[in-house]
Amino acid sequence: QVQLVESGGGLVQPGGSLTLSCAAAGNIFLAYAMGWYRQAPGNQRELVATIARNGWTNYANFVKGRFTISRDNAKNTVNLQMNSLKPEDPAVYCCNADVQTGTLRGDYWGRGTQVTVSS
């Protein structure tokens, strides 16, 4: 089994910053792509950013220039540095990882962490 645990969410004023962290734990042989998605009430889940094992990144247009994704392959962690947060950014942010365990390769999700942007 693989567990993803997020941390770092909270309340921030518009223009402020937050850093989200996600740690993958369990029977992990190799973590391939890792990423962050978000879902606001009434909306579908949407991609925020992903990062491949080699460091290649992909960002949604609405976060380009504001958010930075990074990872530590040795620790199986992925972070999301969020700057210049906007009133439209609040959502539950979930971590995702494509993981090879001892016998299987699968897609895993964390439970999410709430990000609120309000003055």
C-alpha positions as CSV (number, residue, x, y, z in Angstrom):
1,Q,0.0,0.0,0.0
2,V,1.0,3.6,-0.6
3,Q,-0.2,6.6,1.3
4,L,0.1,10.2,0.3
5,V,-0.1,12.8,3.0
6,E,-0.4,16.5,2.3
7,S,0.3,19.4,4.6
8,G,0.7,23.1,4.4
9,G,-2.8,24.3,3.5
10,G,-4.4,27.2,5.3
11,L,-5.8,30.7,5.1
12,V,-3.8,33.4,3.4
13,Q,-4.6,36.9,2.1
14,P,-4.8,37.7,-1.6
15,G,-1.2,38.1,-2.8
16,G,0.2,35.9,-0.1
17,S,2.1,32.7,-0.3
18,L,1.7,29.1,0.9
19,T,3.8,26.0,0.4
20,L,2.1,22.6,0.2
21,S,4.0,19.5,0.9
22,C,3.2,15.9,0.1
23,A,5.0,12.8,1.4
24,A,4.5,9.4,-0.2
25,A,5.0,6.4,2.1
26,G,4.7,2.7,1.9
27,N,6.0,-0.1,-0.3
28,I,7.4,2.3,-2.9
29,F,9.9,0.9,-5.3
30,L,9.9,4.0,-7.6
31,A,7.8,7.1,-7.8
32,Y,7.3,8.3,-11.4
33,A,5.3,11.5,-12.1
34,M,4.0,13.4,-9.0
35,G,1.7,16.3,-9.0
36,W,-1.0,18.6,-7.5
37,Y,-4.6,18.9,-8.5
38,R,-7.3,21.0,-7.0
39,Q,-11.1,21.0,-6.7
40,A,-13.2,23.9,-5.6
41,P,-16.9,23.4,-4.6
42,G,-19.1,22.8,-7.6
43,N,-16.1,22.4,-9.9
44,Q,-14.4,19.4,-11.4
45,R,-10.9,18.5,-10.2
46,E,-8.3,20.2,-12.3
47,L,-4.6,19.8,-12.8
48,V,-2.4,22.4,-11.1
49,A,1.1,21.1,-11.8
50,T,3.0,17.9,-12.4
51,I,6.7,17.0,-12.2
52,A,8.4,14.0,-13.8
53,R,11.1,12.0,-12.0
54,N,13.7,13.8,-14.2
55,G,12.4,17.2,-13.1
56,W,10.3,18.1,-16.2
57,T,7.4,20.2,-15.1
58,N,4.0,21.0,-16.5
59,Y,1.8,23.8,-15.2
60,A,-1.8,24.8,-15.7
61,N,-2.0,28.1,-17.5
62,F,-3.7,29.7,-14.5
63,V,-0.7,29.1,-12.2
64,K,2.2,29.7,-14.6
65,G,4.6,32.3,-13.1
66,R,3.0,32.0,-9.7
67,F,3.4,28.4,-8.5
68,T,6.5,26.2,-8.5
69,I,6.5,22.5,-8.2
70,S,9.5,20.6,-6.9
71,R,10.3,17.1,-5.7
72,D,12.8,15.1,-3.8
73,N,13.2,11.7,-5.3
74,A,15.1,10.2,-2.4
75,K,12.4,11.2,0.1
76,N,9.4,10.6,-2.3
77,T,8.1,14.1,-1.6
78,V,6.6,16.8,-3.8
79,N,6.1,20.4,-2.9
80,L,4.1,23.2,-4.4
81,Q,5.2,26.8,-3.7
82,M,2.3,29.1,-4.3
83,N,2.9,32.8,-4.6
84,S,0.6,35.7,-5.5
85,L,-2.5,33.7,-4.5
86,K,-5.7,35.0,-5.9
87,P,-9.3,34.9,-4.8
88,E,-10.0,32.2,-7.4
89,D,-7.3,29.9,-6.1
90,P,-9.2,28.5,-3.0
91,A,-9.8,24.7,-3.3
92,V,-8.9,21.4,-1.8
93,Y,-5.4,20.7,-3.2
94,C,-4.6,17.0,-3.6
95,C,-1.3,15.3,-4.2
96,N,-1.1,12.6,-6.9
97,A,1.7,10.1,-7.6
98,D,2.3,7.4,-10.1
99,V,4.1,4.7,-8.1
100,Q,5.7,1.4,-8.7
101,T,5.4,-0.8,-5.6
102,G,7.0,-4.2,-5.3
103,T,4.5,-5.8,-7.7
104,L,2.2,-3.2,-9.1
105,R,2.2,0.2,-10.6
106,G,-0.7,2.5,-9.7
107,D,-2.0,6.0,-9.4
108,Y,-2.4,7.2,-5.8
109,W,-4.1,10.2,-4.2
110,G,-3.9,12.0,-1.0
111,R,-6.9,13.2,0.9
112,G,-6.2,16.8,0.2
113,T,-5.4,20.0,2.1
114,Q,-7.6,23.1,2.1
115,V,-6.3,26.4,0.7
116,T,-8.4,29.5,1.5
117,V,-7.6,32.9,0.1
118,S,-9.5,35.7,1.8
119,S,-8.8,39.2,3.2
